[in-house]
Amino acid sequence: MIGTNVVVAGCALALAVAIGLVAHEWAHATVLRLARVEYSVSYFPGRPDGIVALVTTRPWAAVHPRPTGNESPWALRLAALAPALLAIPAFGLAAAGYVTSDTPIVAAAAIGWLACALPSPQDFSVAFHVHRLLERSRETNAIAPSRAD
């Protein structure tokens, strides 16, 4: 019986991580959409050879904002840190008493989901250095001066 619980808990963990990775990127996209910032979403970007390399070395989804430079830096900061809100359901389950040592399957799923709620290092980089992203956006969107002189 214990072996079955371990296998099912491992599957729950893997499923929670798979769903959580996509939910992480959707959290970014939702805030960007609400802030009216253009973005694109790509699934399985940069596919390497083989399924093992695909699953372990590349992101499963990625959101790429395309700011014009006129957006509020706070909108981009909130979008970058939005996945942290994914922790609310897991903490709610724990507060309600559903995540205990008696329920290893629920605990494994909650742990996998919480792992996806952590903002990535790239997310923190955007949050702390959003001014650089906006400056680059302004430069690329500016009209180039005439070289006819």
N, C-alpha and C positions, 0 to 999 in steps of 0.2 A: 504494500500500500504506500509506503514512503517513497519508493522508486517512482510510482505513478505521479505522486504530487510534485516531485522534483522535475519530471519531464513536462508536466502540464504548466508548472510555474515558469520553466525555461521558455516554453512556447508563448506564454502570456507576456513574459518580458520582451521577447523578440517582436511580438506583434505590437506591443505598446510602443516600443522604440520606432518601429516602421511607421506606424500611424503618427506618432509624435513628431518625427522628422518632417513630415509633410505639414502637420499642423503648425510647427514652428515657422515654416516659410509662409504659410497662409496668414499667420499673425502679423508678420511684416507687411504682407500685401494688403491686409484689411486696413491697417492704419494708414498706409500710403494712399489707398483708395479714398478713405474718409478725408484725408488732407488734400485730395485732388493733385497728387504728385504722380506723374507718369512713371510706369514701371513695366517690367516684363518678367515673366516667370518661365523658367526652363526646368524640365524634369530630366533627370539623368544626364546632366551636361558633361561633355568630354568623356564619352564612353570609351574605356580602355578595352583591351582584349580580355575576354573571359568573364564569366559571371562572378567569380570570387573577387577579381580585381574591381569589378563594377560595384559590388556591395561594400568593399572595405576601403577603397582608396579615393573614391569620388563622392561628392555630395549627391543626395538623391533628388534634391530640388534646390533651386536658387532663385532669389528675387533680386533683380537688378534695377534700382531706382534710376530714373533719368530726369533729374531736376533741371530746371532752366536757370537756376541761380536766384530766382525771386521768391522761393519758398521760405517759409519760416524754418530756422534751424531746429526749433523745438519739435516740429512735425517729424523731421527726419530722426531726431534723437528718440522720440517716442516710438517710431516705427522700428528702430534698431533694438530697442529694449522691450518691445511688446511681447515677445515669447515668454517673458517672466510671468505674465498673467496666466499662462498655461498651468502654473503650479496651484492655482486656486482650487480646481476640482480635486486634485490629489490631497491637498491639505483639508479640504472639506470632508473627504472620505475618512481621513485619519481622525479628524475632530469628532466625526459621528461614530467612531469606534469600529469601522470596517477594516482598517489596516492594522492587523494584530499578528502575533506569532501563530495564532490559530488559523489564520487565513493566508497561507504562503502564496497562493495564486494571486490574490488581490494585492498583497504586498509587493510581489514581483512586478505586477503591471503598474502599480503606483511608482515604484522605483524607476522603471523604464520611462514612464511619462514625465517624471520629475527631471530625469536626465535631459530630456528634450526641451524642458522649460528653461534651462540655463542659456542665456545669451552666449553666443560664440565669441571668440576673441575678435573676429571681424566685426561683429555687432558692437562690441565695446569700442573698437577703433572708430567706427562711424559715429557713435554717440559722443566721443570725446574730441574728434577731429572733423566734425561736420562742416566747419567753416572752410576747410581745405576743399572738400567736395563741392561746396557751393561756389567757391572762387574759380575752380576749374570749369564748372558748368557755365559761369558767366563768361569766362574767356573763350570757350568753344562756341558759345551762342552769340558772341559779339560779332558785328559785321567787320570784316577785314577792311583796312583802309586801302584806298586806291593806290596802285603803284605806277600810275601814269605820269607822275611828276618827274 
